[in-house]
Amino acid sequence: AFVRELGAAGVIALGQGANDALMLKEAALGICVLSPEGTAVEALQAADLVVPDVLTALELLLHPTRMLASLRR
């Protein structure tokens, strides 16, 4: 609900848990982060991208052209 309230078209979401799946799906860009605690299948399926850690996700946001090939449909 919070993503929709913000305006999903302008939201980038990061998460790894089952409770993050809807957020990842609703956001304009959902990034699933693999984590030491584990990563829920629901989050993997809902995300647009999967990255090994939060720092990699943030690095992609600093250099968005790196995502082009991954997001190409």
NORDA-V722257 format. One record per residue. N is the residue number from 0. SS is DSSP state (H for helix, E for strand, - for the rest). PSI is psi in radians with two decimals (* if undefined). NEAR is the number of other C-alpha atoms within 12 Angstrom. Layout:
BEGIN
N:SS:PSI:NEAR
N:SS:PSI:NEAR
END
This chain:
BEGIN
0:-:-0.64:14
1:H:-0.70:15
2:H:-0.79:24
3:H:-0.69:19
4:H:-0.67:13
5:H:-0.45:16
6:-:1.60:15
7:H:-0.55:21
8:H:-0.33:16
9:H:0.30:15
10:-:2.35:21
11:E:2.20:28
12:E:2.47:36
13:E:2.38:42
14:E:2.99:40
15:-:-0.19:35
16:-:2.85:27
17:H:-0.59:21
18:H:-0.20:19
19:H:-0.19:30
20:H:-0.84:29
21:H:-0.70:29
22:H:-0.79:36
23:H:-0.68:36
24:H:-0.71:32
25:H:-0.57:29
26:-:2.69:31
27:-:-0.63:25
28:E:2.05:30
29:E:2.16:35
30:E:2.05:43
31:E:2.25:41
32:E:2.17:34
33:-:2.38:26
34:-:2.79:21
35:-:-0.50:12
36:-:-0.30:11
37:-:2.94:18
38:-:2.26:28
39:-:2.46:23
40:H:-0.67:20
41:H:-0.67:21
42:H:-0.73:33
43:H:-0.76:32
44:H:-0.50:24
45:H:-0.35:32
46:-:2.72:36
47:-:-0.53:32
48:E:2.68:36
49:E:2.27:32
50:E:2.76:28
51:-:-0.41:23
52:-:2.97:23
53:H:-0.68:21
54:H:-0.67:16
55:H:-0.72:23
56:H:-0.82:28
57:H:-0.63:21
58:H:-0.70:16
59:H:-0.64:24
60:H:-0.53:22
61:H:-0.46:12
62:-:1.24:12
63:H:-0.38:16
64:H:-0.34:13
65:H:-0.33:17
66:H:-0.23:23
67:H:-0.87:14
68:H:-0.65:11
69:H:-0.59:17
70:H:-0.15:17
71:-:2.32:10
72:-:*:7
END
